[in-house]
Amino acid sequence: MKSYRDLRIYQIAFDLAIRVHRFSFQLPEFEKYEIGRQMRKSSMSVKDNIVEGYGRKRYKPEFVRFLIISHASSDEISSQLETIKVLYAKLNETEKLLIEYYELGRQINSFISYVEDNWR
């Protein structure tokens, strides 16, 4: 790996962050600045903590710590999407994003285990 950009979890998190950003502006006007803002922040946090952790990869505990934070942010955006799914059932993309965040959370968790067990 030459860069954090080579990490599959980063690539997925980046794509999802862009999609969540765009999706959040489909919410009703008042929600764009309430839950929409929080969704944008937590989705960006997932990818940004992967990047920051990778920047500290020389220190395995630091790398793992930031991956754990990334995983927590993935859980946070999943919770927000679950709320949106109930409140605004007509927004079709919610379920797809939710499923993809569940999968990303599993992949981040697997990568954490890999780093803990195999990182130099």
N, CA, C and O atoms as CSV, one atom per row, in Angstrom:
chain,resi,resn,atom,element,x,y,z
A,1,MET,N,N,0.829,-1.181,0.000
A,1,MET,CA,C,0.000,0.000,0.000
A,1,MET,C,C,0.872,1.243,0.000
A,1,MET,O,O,1.744,1.420,0.850
A,2,LYS,N,N,0.614,2.081,-0.962
A,2,LYS,CA,C,1.381,3.311,-1.058
A,2,LYS,C,C,0.666,4.488,-0.406
A,2,LYS,O,O,1.293,5.477,-0.027
A,3,SER,N,N,-0.658,4.368,-0.280
A,3,SER,CA,C,-1.452,5.487,0.204
A,3,SER,C,C,-2.742,4.970,0.833
A,3,SER,O,O,-3.162,3.840,0.584
A,4,TYR,N,N,-3.355,5.810,1.645
A,4,TYR,CA,C,-4.670,5.472,2.185
A,4,TYR,C,C,-5.681,5.275,1.059
A,4,TYR,O,O,-6.673,4.565,1.228
A,5,ARG,N,N,-5.431,5.896,-0.078
A,5,ARG,CA,C,-6.341,5.753,-1.227
A,5,ARG,C,C,-6.393,4.318,-1.746
A,5,ARG,O,O,-7.329,3.941,-2.450
A,6,ASP,N,N,-5.393,3.529,-1.400
A,6,ASP,CA,C,-5.366,2.120,-1.808
A,6,ASP,C,C,-6.243,1.235,-0.921
A,6,ASP,O,O,-6.543,0.098,-1.284
A,7,LEU,N,N,-6.652,1.748,0.225
A,7,LEU,CA,C,-7.485,0.970,1.139
A,7,LEU,C,C,-8.913,0.906,0.608
A,7,LEU,O,O,-9.528,1.934,0.325
A,8,ARG,N,N,-9.419,-0.285,0.481
A,8,ARG,CA,C,-10.789,-0.464,-0.018
A,8,ARG,C,C,-11.799,0.210,0.915
A,8,ARG,O,O,-12.779,0.788,0.445
A,9,ILE,N,N,-11.573,0.143,2.212
A,9,ILE,CA,C,-12.512,0.784,3.138
A,9,ILE,C,C,-12.538,2.295,2.926
A,9,ILE,O,O,-13.588,2.921,3.070
A,10,TYR,N,N,-11.400,2.883,2.589
A,10,TYR,CA,C,-11.381,4.316,2.306
A,10,TYR,C,C,-12.171,4.621,1.038
A,10,TYR,O,O,-12.960,5.565,1.005
A,11,GLN,N,N,-11.958,3.830,0.007
A,11,GLN,CA,C,-12.652,4.061,-1.267
A,11,GLN,C,C,-14.164,3.998,-1.082
A,11,GLN,O,O,-14.898,4.832,-1.611
A,12,ILE,N,N,-14.620,3.012,-0.333
A,12,ILE,CA,C,-16.058,2.867,-0.077
A,12,ILE,C,C,-16.553,4.043,0.774
A,12,ILE,O,O,-17.586,4.638,0.468
A,13,ALA,N,N,-15.825,4.373,1.831
A,13,ALA,CA,C,-16.223,5.461,2.723
A,13,ALA,C,C,-16.279,6.793,1.980
A,13,ALA,O,O,-17.179,7.598,2.218
A,14,PHE,N,N,-15.338,7.026,1.096
A,14,PHE,CA,C,-15.328,8.264,0.316
A,14,PHE,C,C,-16.572,8.335,-0.572
A,14,PHE,O,O,-17.271,9.348,-0.598
A,15,ASP,N,N,-16.838,7.246,-1.296
A,15,ASP,CA,C,-18.012,7.205,-2.165
A,15,ASP,C,C,-19.294,7.429,-1.366
A,15,ASP,O,O,-20.158,8.202,-1.780
A,16,LEU,N,N,-19.417,6.766,-0.242
A,16,LEU,CA,C,-20.616,6.916,0.583
A,16,LEU,C,C,-20.740,8.339,1.135
A,16,LEU,O,O,-21.848,8.870,1.209
A,17,ALA,N,N,-19.638,8.959,1.518
A,17,ALA,CA,C,-19.688,10.331,2.037
A,17,ALA,C,C,-20.229,11.292,0.982
A,17,ALA,O,O,-21.036,12.169,1.292
A,18,ILE,N,N,-19.790,11.129,-0.251
A,18,ILE,CA,C,-20.282,11.980,-1.335
A,18,ILE,C,C,-21.776,11.748,-1.543
A,18,ILE,O,O,-22.545,12.695,-1.704
A,19,ARG,N,N,-22.171,10.490,-1.537
A,19,ARG,CA,C,-23.582,10.163,-1.754
A,19,ARG,C,C,-24.462,10.655,-0.606
A,19,ARG,O,O,-25.565,11.148,-0.841
A,20,VAL,N,N,-23.984,10.524,0.631
A,20,VAL,CA,C,-24.745,11.022,1.783
A,20,VAL,C,C,-24.855,12.541,1.718
A,20,VAL,O,O,-25.909,13.099,2.027
A,21,HIS,N,N,-23.799,13.203,1.328
A,21,HIS,CA,C,-23.822,14.666,1.204
A,21,HIS,C,C,-24.952,15.082,0.256
A,21,HIS,O,O,-25.781,15.930,0.586
A,22,ARG,N,N,-24.964,14.471,-0.913
A,22,ARG,CA,C,-26.003,14.801,-1.899
A,22,ARG,C,C,-27.395,14.403,-1.403
A,22,ARG,O,O,-28.361,15.149,-1.563
A,23,PHE,N,N,-27.480,13.230,-0.805
A,23,PHE,CA,C,-28.751,12.719,-0.289
A,23,PHE,C,C,-29.335,13.652,0.771
A,23,PHE,O,O,-30.545,13.880,0.803
A,24,SER,N,N,-28.482,14.187,1.628
A,24,SER,CA,C,-28.963,15.004,2.745
A,24,SER,C,C,-29.704,16.252,2.278
A,24,SER,O,O,-30.520,16.801,3.018
A,25,PHE,N,N,-29.432,16.696,1.075
A,25,PHE,CA,C,-30.112,17.882,0.553
A,25,PHE,C,C,-31.466,17.551,-0.069
A,25,PHE,O,O,-32.152,18.439,-0.575
A,26,GLN,N,N,-31.852,16.269,-0.031
A,26,GLN,CA,C,-33.202,15.870,-0.440
A,26,GLN,C,C,-34.170,15.904,0.739
A,26,GLN,O,O,-35.379,15.761,0.563
A,27,LEU,N,N,-33.636,16.092,1.927
A,27,LEU,CA,C,-34.476,16.145,3.128
A,27,LEU,C,C,-35.302,17.427,3.130
A,27,LEU,O,O,-34.952,18.394,2.453
A,28,PRO,N,N,-36.397,17.438,3.890
A,28,PRO,CA,C,-37.158,18.689,4.034
A,28,PRO,C,C,-36.244,19.816,4.517
A,28,PRO,O,O,-35.238,19.568,5.182
A,29,GLU,N,N,-36.594,21.024,4.185
A,29,GLU,CA,C,-35.724,22.187,4.409
A,29,GLU,C,C,-35.155,22.255,5.833
A,29,GLU,O,O,-33.948,22.420,6.010
A,30,PHE,N,N,-36.017,22.128,6.840
A,30,PHE,CA,C,-35.532,22.249,8.214
A,30,PHE,C,C,-34.603,21.100,8.597
A,30,PHE,O,O,-33.733,21.277,9.450
A,31,GLU,N,N,-34.770,19.923,7.984
A,31,GLU,CA,C,-33.922,18.766,8.300
A,31,GLU,C,C,-32.539,18.876,7.659
A,31,GLU,O,O,-31.587,18.260,8.136
A,32,LYS,N,N,-32.422,19.642,6.601
A,32,LYS,CA,C,-31.107,19.806,5.951
A,32,LYS,C,C,-30.089,20.360,6.938
A,32,LYS,O,O,-28.897,20.066,6.841
A,33,TYR,N,N,-30.555,21.150,7.872
A,33,TYR,CA,C,-29.648,21.815,8.804
A,33,TYR,C,C,-29.701,21.195,10.193
A,33,TYR,O,O,-29.011,21.652,11.104
A,34,GLU,N,N,-30.496,20.183,10.355
A,34,GLU,CA,C,-30.559,19.453,11.622
A,34,GLU,C,C,-29.874,18.100,11.418
A,34,GLU,O,O,-28.650,17.999,11.505
A,35,ILE,N,N,-30.652,17.086,11.155
A,35,ILE,CA,C,-30.081,15.741,10.985
A,35,ILE,C,C,-29.220,15.675,9.714
A,35,ILE,O,O,-28.247,14.924,9.662
A,36,GLY,N,N,-29.577,16.454,8.704
A,36,GLY,CA,C,-28.784,16.462,7.464
A,36,GLY,C,C,-27.351,16.901,7.713
A,36,GLY,O,O,-26.409,16.290,7.208
A,37,ARG,N,N,-27.193,17.952,8.487
A,37,ARG,CA,C,-25.849,18.441,8.821
A,37,ARG,C,C,-25.065,17.383,9.595
A,37,ARG,O,O,-23.885,17.154,9.332
A,38,GLN,N,N,-25.734,16.746,10.548
A,38,GLN,CA,C,-25.066,15.721,11.345
A,38,GLN,C,C,-24.688,14.521,10.485
A,38,GLN,O,O,-23.633,13.918,10.680
A,39,MET,N,N,-25.556,14.175,9.532
A,39,MET,CA,C,-25.245,13.068,8.617
A,39,MET,C,C,-24.005,13.397,7.774
A,39,MET,O,O,-23.131,12.553,7.576
A,40,ARG,N,N,-23.950,14.617,7.294
A,40,ARG,CA,C,-22.784,15.013,6.482
A,40,ARG,C,C,-21.504,14.931,7.313
A,40,ARG,O,O,-20.477,14.451,6.834
A,41,LYS,N,N,-21.569,15.401,8.557
A,41,LYS,CA,C,-20.389,15.372,9.422
A,41,LYS,C,C,-19.951,13.943,9.740
A,41,LYS,O,O,-18.764,13.629,9.648
A,42,SER,N,N,-20.882,13.085,10.110
A,42,SER,CA,C,-20.492,11.728,10.492
A,42,SER,C,C,-20.017,10.919,9.294
A,42,SER,O,O,-19.111,10.097,9.434
A,43,SER,N,N,-20.609,11.132,8.113
A,43,SER,CA,C,-20.149,10.394,6.938
A,43,SER,C,C,-18.740,10.830,6.540
A,43,SER,O,O,-17.930,10.011,6.104
A,44,MET,N,N,-18.453,12.117,6.690
A,44,MET,CA,C,-17.090,12.596,6.399
A,44,MET,C,C,-16.107,12.073,7.444
A,44,MET,O,O,-14.952,11.791,7.127
A,45,SER,N,N,-16.562,11.944,8.675
A,45,SER,CA,C,-15.712,11.448,9.752
A,45,SER,C,C,-15.250,10.014,9.498
A,45,SER,O,O,-14.128,9.653,9.851
A,46,VAL,N,N,-16.102,9.202,8.891
A,46,VAL,CA,C,-15.726,7.811,8.609
A,46,VAL,C,C,-14.467,7.808,7.745
A,46,VAL,O,O,-13.474,7.174,8.102
A,47,LYS,N,N,-14.498,8.502,6.625
A,47,LYS,CA,C,-13.349,8.497,5.708
A,47,LYS,C,C,-12.155,9.254,6.286
A,47,LYS,O,O,-11.011,8.831,6.122
A,48,ASP,N,N,-12.419,10.369,6.960
A,48,ASP,CA,C,-11.324,11.188,7.468
A,48,ASP,C,C,-10.534,10.489,8.574
A,48,ASP,O,O,-9.321,10.672,8.676
A,49,ASN,N,N,-11.206,9.694,9.398
A,49,ASN,CA,C,-10.490,8.959,10.442
A,49,ASN,C,C,-9.689,7.796,9.878
A,49,ASN,O,O,-8.664,7.421,10.448
A,50,ILE,N,N,-10.137,7.223,8.775
A,50,ILE,CA,C,-9.313,6.218,8.087
A,50,ILE,C,C,-8.033,6.870,7.600
A,50,ILE,O,O,-6.945,6.315,7.751
A,51,VAL,N,N,-8.169,8.053,7.013
A,51,VAL,CA,C,-7.004,8.786,6.495
A,51,VAL,C,C,-6.056,9.158,7.632
A,51,VAL,O,O,-4.849,8.940,7.528
A,52,GLU,N,N,-6.592,9.715,8.713
A,52,GLU,CA,C,-5.727,10.125,9.820
A,52,GLU,C,C,-5.042,8.924,10.458
A,52,GLU,O,O,-3.863,8.987,10.806
A,53,GLY,N,N,-5.779,7.836,10.609
A,53,GLY,CA,C,-5.163,6.620,11.147
A,53,GLY,C,C,-4.053,6.102,10.256
A,53,GLY,O,O,-2.991,5.704,10.735
A,54,TYR,N,N,-4.304,6.110,8.965
A,54,TYR,CA,C,-3.280,5.641,8.027
A,54,TYR,C,C,-2.030,6.524,8.123
A,54,TYR,O,O,-0.907,6.037,7.997
A,55,GLY,N,N,-2.234,7.800,8.343
A,55,GLY,CA,C,-1.100,8.710,8.515
A,55,GLY,C,C,-0.264,8.385,9.742
A,55,GLY,O,O,0.893,8.792,9.842
A,56,ARG,N,N,-0.854,7.654,10.670
A,56,ARG,CA,C,-0.159,7.256,11.897
A,56,ARG,C,C,0.147,5.755,11.896
A,56,ARG,O,O,0.397,5.166,12.948
A,57,LYS,N,N,0.125,5.153,10.728
A,57,LYS,CA,C,0.256,3.690,10.611
A,57,LYS,C,C,1.547,3.150,11.191
A,57,LYS,O,O,1.640,1.967,11.518
A,58,ARG,N,N,2.527,3.998,11.318
A,58,ARG,CA,C,3.794,3.577,11.907
A,58,ARG,C,C,3.605,3.157,13.366
A,58,ARG,O,O,4.364,2.347,13.898
A,59,TYR,N,N,2.584,3.721,13.994
A,59,TYR,CA,C,2.275,3.431,15.389
A,59,TYR,C,C,0.960,2.665,15.433
A,59,TYR,O,O,-0.121,3.255,15.457
A,60,LYS,N,N,1.070,1.351,15.444
A,60,LYS,CA,C,-0.107,0.489,15.335
A,60,LYS,C,C,-1.239,0.876,16.282
A,60,LYS,O,O,-2.385,0.938,15.836
A,61,PRO,N,N,-0.983,1.140,17.567
A,61,PRO,CA,C,-2.107,1.504,18.451
A,61,PRO,C,C,-2.848,2.765,17.988
A,61,PRO,O,O,-4.068,2.856,18.126
A,62,GLU,N,N,-2.119,3.719,17.446
A,62,GLU,CA,C,-2.754,4.934,16.931
A,62,GLU,C,C,-3.595,4.624,15.703
A,62,GLU,O,O,-4.712,5.124,15.567
A,63,PHE,N,N,-3.062,3.804,14.813
A,63,PHE,CA,C,-3.791,3.397,13.610
A,63,PHE,C,C,-5.100,2.722,14.020
A,63,PHE,O,O,-6.163,3.062,13.502
A,64,VAL,N,N,-5.023,1.783,14.933
A,64,VAL,CA,C,-6.206,1.062,15.394
A,64,VAL,C,C,-7.203,2.027,16.048
A,64,VAL,O,O,-8.408,1.929,15.816
A,65,ARG,N,N,-6.705,2.946,16.856
A,65,ARG,CA,C,-7.583,3.908,17.540
A,65,ARG,C,C,-8.411,4.700,16.526
A,65,ARG,O,O,-9.615,4.873,16.714
A,66,PHE,N,N,-7.779,5.179,15.461
A,66,PHE,CA,C,-8.515,5.959,14.465
A,66,PHE,C,C,-9.458,5.083,13.643
A,66,PHE,O,O,-10.513,5.550,13.213
A,67,LEU,N,N,-9.099,3.845,13.425
A,67,LEU,CA,C,-10.019,2.934,12.741
A,67,LEU,C,C,-11.249,2.666,13.597
A,67,LEU,O,O,-12.358,2.548,13.077
A,68,ILE,N,N,-11.055,2.570,14.907
A,68,ILE,CA,C,-12.184,2.376,15.825
A,68,ILE,C,C,-13.094,3.605,15.796
A,68,ILE,O,O,-14.318,3.473,15.798
A,69,ILE,N,N,-12.503,4.786,15.769
A,69,ILE,CA,C,-13.303,6.014,15.667
A,69,ILE,C,C,-14.078,6.026,14.347
A,69,ILE,O,O,-15.246,6.414,14.308
A,70,SER,N,N,-13.426,5.604,13.283
A,70,SER,CA,C,-14.091,5.521,11.982
A,70,SER,C,C,-15.281,4.566,12.049
A,70,SER,O,O,-16.355,4.860,11.525
A,71,HIS,N,N,-15.079,3.427,12.695
A,71,HIS,CA,C,-16.156,2.451,12.851
A,71,HIS,C,C,-17.314,3.047,13.650
A,71,HIS,O,O,-18.479,2.831,13.315
A,72,ALA,N,N,-16.996,3.788,14.694
A,72,ALA,CA,C,-18.035,4.427,15.508
A,72,ALA,C,C,-18.817,5.454,14.680
A,72,ALA,O,O,-20.035,5.569,14.822
A,73,SER,N,N,-18.122,6.193,13.825
A,73,SER,CA,C,-18.801,7.156,12.957
A,73,SER,C,C,-19.682,6.441,11.942
A,73,SER,O,O,-20.739,6.951,11.569
A,74,SER,N,N,-19.257,5.271,11.496
A,74,SER,CA,C,-20.075,4.466,10.597
A,74,SER,C,C,-21.358,4.029,11.310
A,74,SER,O,O,-22.436,4.045,10.715
A,75,ASP,N,N,-21.244,3.644,12.564
A,75,ASP,CA,C,-22.432,3.299,13.347
A,75,ASP,C,C,-23.335,4.529,13.527
A,75,ASP,O,O,-24.561,4.424,13.489
A,76,GLU,N,N,-22.709,5.683,13.721
A,76,GLU,CA,C,-23.481,6.915,13.904
A,76,GLU,C,C,-24.303,7.242,12.656
A,76,GLU,O,O,-25.493,7.539,12.762
A,77,ILE,N,N,-23.687,7.192,11.490
A,77,ILE,CA,C,-24.425,7.492,10.263
A,77,ILE,C,C,-25.491,6.421,10.017
A,77,ILE,O,O,-26.560,6.729,9.490
A,78,SER,N,N,-25.218,5.182,10.385
A,78,SER,CA,C,-26.236,4.131,10.257
A,78,SER,C,C,-27.457,4.470,11.115
A,78,SER,O,O,-28.591,4.316,10.662
A,79,SER,N,N,-27.238,4.921,12.326
A,79,SER,CA,C,-28.324,5.308,13.221
A,79,SER,C,C,-29.121,6.475,12.637
A,79,SER,O,O,-30.350,6.489,12.705
A,80,GLN,N,N,-28.430,7.434,12.075
A,80,GLN,CA,C,-29.115,8.584,11.473
A,80,GLN,C,C,-29.954,8.146,10.271
A,80,GLN,O,O,-31.078,8.611,10.086
A,81,LEU,N,N,-29.401,7.255,9.466
A,81,LEU,CA,C,-30.150,6.749,8.313
A,81,LEU,C,C,-31.365,5.935,8.752
A,81,LEU,O,O,-32.416,5.991,8.113
A,82,GLU,N,N,-31.221,5.179,9.840
A,82,GLU,CA,C,-32.371,4.436,10.370
A,82,GLU,C,C,-33.494,5.399,10.772
A,82,GLU,O,O,-34.672,5.119,10.547
A,83,THR,N,N,-33.122,6.526,11.362
A,83,THR,CA,C,-34.099,7.542,11.752
A,83,THR,C,C,-34.778,8.131,10.522
A,83,THR,O,O,-36.000,8.272,10.485
A,84,ILE,N,N,-33.976,8.474,9.515
A,84,ILE,CA,C,-34.519,9.029,8.273
A,84,ILE,C,C,-35.455,8.031,7.609
A,84,ILE,O,O,-36.495,8.405,7.067
A,85,LYS,N,N,-35.082,6.771,7.655
A,85,LYS,CA,C,-35.913,5.722,7.043
A,85,LYS,C,C,-37.311,5.702,7.653
A,85,LYS,O,O,-38.300,5.509,6.945
A,86,VAL,N,N,-37.391,5.901,8.962
A,86,VAL,CA,C,-38.688,5.906,9.641
A,86,VAL,C,C,-39.430,7.223,9.380
A,86,VAL,O,O,-40.626,7.214,9.090
A,87,LEU,N,N,-38.730,8.335,9.483
A,87,LEU,CA,C,-39.383,9.642,9.348
A,87,LEU,C,C,-39.793,9.975,7.917
A,87,LEU,O,O,-40.828,10.601,7.687
A,88,TYR,N,N,-38.970,9.550,6.959
A,88,TYR,CA,C,-39.185,9.935,5.557
A,88,TYR,C,C,-39.087,8.697,4.669
A,88,TYR,O,O,-38.151,8.546,3.884
A,89,ALA,N,N,-40.060,7.831,4.812
A,89,ALA,CA,C,-40.061,6.538,4.114
A,89,ALA,C,C,-40.047,6.679,2.597
A,89,ALA,O,O,-39.660,5.740,1.901
A,90,LYS,N,N,-40.454,7.817,2.075
A,90,LYS,CA,C,-40.521,8.002,0.626
A,90,LYS,C,C,-39.149,8.236,-0.017
A,90,LYS,O,O,-39.016,8.172,-1.239
A,91,LEU,N,N,-38.144,8.504,0.795
A,91,LEU,CA,C,-36.800,8.698,0.240
A,91,LEU,C,C,-36.198,7.327,-0.066
A,91,LEU,O,O,-35.773,6.611,0.840
A,92,ASN,N,N,-36.167,6.981,-1.317
A,92,ASN,CA,C,-35.811,5.627,-1.757
A,92,ASN,C,C,-34.374,5.223,-1.456
A,92,ASN,O,O,-34.114,4.049,-1.192
A,93,GLU,N,N,-33.451,6.151,-1.487
A,93,GLU,CA,C,-32.034,5.793,-1.362
A,93,GLU,C,C,-31.633,5.434,0.072
A,93,GLU,O,O,-30.562,4.865,0.284
A,94,THR,N,N,-32.458,5.752,1.037
A,94,THR,CA,C,-32.110,5.531,2.441
A,94,THR,C,C,-31.733,4.084,2.720
A,94,THR,O,O,-30.692,3.826,3.325
A,95,GLU,N,N,-32.545,3.154,2.297
A,95,GLU,CA,C,-32.301,1.733,2.575
A,95,GLU,C,C,-30.994,1.262,1.949
A,95,GLU,O,O,-30.236,0.523,2.577
A,96,LYS,N,N,-30.729,1.682,0.729
A,96,LYS,CA,C,-29.496,1.281,0.043
A,96,LYS,C,C,-28.266,1.815,0.782
A,96,LYS,O,O,-27.295,1.086,0.989
A,97,LEU,N,N,-28.312,3.085,1.177
A,97,LEU,CA,C,-27.197,3.664,1.935
A,97,LEU,C,C,-27.012,2.937,3.261
A,97,LEU,O,O,-25.885,2.666,3.675
A,98,LEU,N,N,-28.099,2.630,3.910
A,98,LEU,CA,C,-28.042,1.940,5.194
A,98,LEU,C,C,-27.377,0.577,5.065
A,98,LEU,O,O,-26.505,0.232,5.863
A,99,ILE,N,N,-27.776,-0.183,4.084
A,99,ILE,CA,C,-27.176,-1.501,3.847
A,99,ILE,C,C,-25.686,-1.361,3.556
A,99,ILE,O,O,-24.878,-2.150,4.045
A,100,GLU,N,N,-25.326,-0.364,2.765
A,100,GLU,CA,C,-23.911,-0.168,2.434
A,100,GLU,C,C,-23.099,0.269,3.648
A,100,GLU,O,O,-21.937,-0.114,3.775
A,101,TYR,N,N,-23.680,1.057,4.535
A,101,TYR,CA,C,-22.966,1.422,5.766
A,101,TYR,C,C,-22.837,0.236,6.711
A,101,TYR,O,O,-21.817,0.099,7.388
A,102,TYR,N,N,-23.850,-0.622,6.771
A,102,TYR,CA,C,-23.714,-1.842,7.573
A,102,TYR,C,C,-22.531,-2.665,7.065
A,102,TYR,O,O,-21.717,-3.150,7.851
A,103,GLU,N,N,-22.446,-2.813,5.763
A,103,GLU,CA,C,-21.350,-3.588,5.162
A,103,GLU,C,C,-20.008,-2.902,5.398
A,103,GLU,O,O,-19.025,-3.568,5.723
A,104,LEU,N,N,-19.953,-1.589,5.239
A,104,LEU,CA,C,-18.707,-0.872,5.489
A,104,LEU,C,C,-18.276,-1.065,6.943
A,104,LEU,O,O,-17.092,-1.268,7.211
A,105,GLY,N,N,-19.206,-1.006,7.869
A,105,GLY,CA,C,-18.876,-1.235,9.285
A,105,GLY,C,C,-18.239,-2.598,9.493
A,105,GLY,O,O,-17.263,-2.729,10.232
A,106,ARG,N,N,-18.795,-3.618,8.836
A,106,ARG,CA,C,-18.201,-4.964,8.942
A,106,ARG,C,C,-16.788,-4.981,8.357
A,106,ARG,O,O,-15.888,-5.609,8.915
A,107,GLN,N,N,-16.599,-4.294,7.240
A,107,GLN,CA,C,-15.280,-4.276,6.614
A,107,GLN,C,C,-14.263,-3.515,7.459
A,107,GLN,O,O,-13.112,-3.938,7.574
A,108,ILE,N,N,-14.672,-2.413,8.042
A,108,ILE,CA,C,-13.765,-1.672,8.931
A,108,ILE,C,C,-13.397,-2.548,10.125
A,108,ILE,O,O,-12.233,-2.604,10.522
A,109,ASN,N,N,-14.371,-3.220,10.685
A,109,ASN,CA,C,-14.120,-4.104,11.829
A,109,ASN,C,C,-13.134,-5.212,11.451
A,109,ASN,O,O,-12.231,-5.529,12.224
A,110,SER,N,N,-13.304,-5.796,10.275
A,110,SER,CA,C,-12.370,-6.830,9.803
A,110,SER,C,C,-10.973,-6.255,9.610
A,110,SER,O,O,-9.977,-6.908,9.922
A,111,PHE,N,N,-10.906,-5.028,9.094
A,111,PHE,CA,C,-9.603,-4.405,8.882
A,111,PHE,C,C,-8.931,-4.099,10.218
A,111,PHE,O,O,-7.714,-4.229,10.342
A,112,ILE,N,N,-9.707,-3.697,11.208
A,112,ILE,CA,C,-9.153,-3.474,12.545
A,112,ILE,C,C,-8.507,-4.766,13.048
A,112,ILE,O,O,-7.388,-4.745,13.559
A,113,SER,N,N,-9.206,-5.878,12.904
A,113,SER,CA,C,-8.651,-7.175,13.329
A,113,SER,C,C,-7.380,-7.503,12.561
A,113,SER,O,O,-6.404,-7.988,13.134
A,114,TYR,N,N,-7.398,-7.235,11.263
A,114,TYR,CA,C,-6.205,-7.485,10.450
A,114,TYR,C,C,-5.021,-6.651,10.952
A,114,TYR,O,O,-3.916,-7.168,11.116
A,115,VAL,N,N,-5.260,-5.369,11.190
A,115,VAL,CA,C,-4.169,-4.504,11.667
A,115,VAL,C,C,-3.674,-4.971,13.016
A,115,VAL,O,O,-2.465,-5.036,13.241
A,116,GLU,N,N,-4.581,-5.298,13.918
A,116,GLU,CA,C,-4.175,-5.759,15.261
A,116,GLU,C,C,-3.324,-7.018,15.188
A,116,GLU,O,O,-2.366,-7.162,15.947
A,117,ASP,N,N,-3.663,-7.929,14.284
A,117,ASP,CA,C,-2.987,-9.222,14.223
A,117,ASP,C,C,-1.765,-9.257,13.302
A,117,ASP,O,O,-0.842,-10.039,13.533
A,118,ASN,N,N,-1.751,-8.424,12.268
A,118,ASN,CA,C,-0.733,-8.581,11.226
A,118,ASN,C,C,0.120,-7.355,10.926
A,118,ASN,O,O,1.111,-7.456,10.202
A,119,TRP,N,N,-0.247,-6.208,11.468
A,119,TRP,CA,C,0.494,-4.995,11.110
A,119,TRP,C,C,1.872,-5.044,11.728
A,119,TRP,O,O,2.027,-5.498,12.862
A,120,ARG,N,N,2.843,-4.599,11.024
A,120,ARG,CA,C,4.236,-4.661,11.481
A,120,ARG,C,C,4.520,-3.846,12.681
A,120,ARG,O,O,5.656,-3.821,13.154
